[in-house]
Amino acid sequence: MDNVALLISSLAEAAPPQNYSNHLKALWWAKKNNWDKAHDIVQDGKDPGSSWIHAWLHRVEGDEGNASYWYSRAGKEKPEMSLDDEWLLLVSHFMSLQA
């Protein structure tokens, strides 16, 4: 099972795996439709990864202006891909750092 499938299969649980980074925990909670919990995890992060997830969360929310600000903080361009595709990209990226 690849890392993305592993995270997706863990969504049946009540909480994310303890060994996940905060980045992965935020993405996990977001996929469980708990935007507030995901946002709480990354909102105070100073690193580019937290800013990237923060930007994506504001895209999910529909706040494009705020999303643009956070993409800039992350050193990223706002993508043209769907929210689901970007979520998969984010999970792949942060799972590769976890390994």
C-alpha positions as CSV (number, residue, x, y, z in Angstrom):
1,M,0.0,0.0,0.0
2,D,1.4,3.4,-0.9
3,N,1.7,6.2,1.6
4,V,-1.4,8.1,0.3
5,A,-3.5,5.0,0.4
6,L,-2.2,4.4,4.0
7,L,-3.4,7.9,5.1
8,I,-6.7,7.4,3.3
9,S,-7.3,4.1,5.0
10,S,-6.5,5.7,8.4
11,L,-9.5,8.0,7.9
12,A,-11.8,5.3,9.3
13,E,-10.1,5.9,12.7
14,A,-11.3,8.6,15.3
15,A,-7.9,10.4,15.2
16,P,-4.9,10.5,13.0
17,P,-1.9,8.2,13.7
18,Q,0.2,9.6,16.5
19,N,3.4,9.3,14.4
20,Y,2.1,11.7,11.7
21,S,3.7,15.1,11.5
22,N,1.5,18.1,12.2
23,H,1.3,18.7,8.4
24,L,-0.2,15.3,7.9
25,K,-2.5,15.6,10.9
26,A,-3.9,18.8,9.4
27,L,-4.5,17.2,6.0
28,W,-6.1,14.2,7.8
29,W,-8.5,16.4,9.7
30,A,-9.3,18.4,6.6
31,K,-10.2,15.2,4.7
32,K,-12.5,14.3,7.7
33,N,-14.3,17.7,7.0
34,N,-13.0,19.3,10.2
35,W,-11.6,22.5,8.7
36,D,-11.3,24.2,12.0
37,K,-9.1,21.5,13.6
38,A,-6.9,21.4,10.5
39,H,-6.7,25.2,10.5
40,D,-5.8,25.3,14.2
41,I,-2.9,23.0,13.5
42,V,-1.2,25.1,10.8
43,Q,-2.3,28.6,11.5
44,D,0.6,29.5,13.7
45,G,3.2,27.5,11.8
46,K,6.1,29.6,10.5
47,D,7.4,27.1,8.0
48,P,6.6,27.0,4.3
49,G,4.8,23.6,4.6
50,S,2.3,25.0,7.1
51,S,1.8,28.1,4.9
52,W,1.1,25.8,1.9
53,I,-1.5,23.8,3.8
54,H,-3.0,27.0,5.2
55,A,-3.3,28.4,1.7
56,W,-5.1,25.2,0.5
57,L,-7.4,25.4,3.5
58,H,-8.4,28.9,2.5
59,R,-9.0,27.7,-1.0
60,V,-11.3,25.1,0.5
61,E,-13.1,27.8,2.4
62,G,-13.5,29.9,-0.8
63,D,-11.4,32.8,0.6
64,E,-9.2,33.3,-2.5
65,G,-7.5,36.5,-1.2
66,N,-6.4,34.9,2.0
67,A,-5.3,31.8,0.0
68,S,-3.2,33.9,-2.3
69,Y,-1.5,35.5,0.7
70,W,-0.6,32.1,2.2
71,Y,0.6,30.7,-1.1
72,S,3.0,33.7,-1.3
73,R,4.2,32.9,2.3
74,A,4.8,29.3,1.2
75,G,6.8,30.4,-1.9
76,K,4.2,28.8,-4.1
77,E,2.0,29.9,-7.0
78,K,-1.8,29.3,-6.5
79,P,-2.4,26.2,-8.5
80,E,-5.0,25.7,-11.3
81,M,-5.7,22.1,-10.1
82,S,-8.7,20.9,-8.2
83,L,-8.8,21.0,-4.4
84,D,-8.8,17.2,-4.3
85,D,-5.8,17.0,-6.6
86,E,-3.9,19.5,-4.5
87,W,-4.8,17.5,-1.4
88,L,-3.3,14.4,-3.0
89,L,-0.2,16.4,-3.9
90,L,0.1,17.8,-0.4
91,V,-0.3,14.3,1.2
92,S,2.3,12.8,-1.2
93,H,4.7,15.6,-0.4
94,F,4.4,15.4,3.4
95,M,4.3,11.6,3.4
96,S,7.6,11.5,1.5
97,L,9.2,13.7,4.2
98,Q,7.8,11.4,6.9
99,A,9.4,8.3,5.5
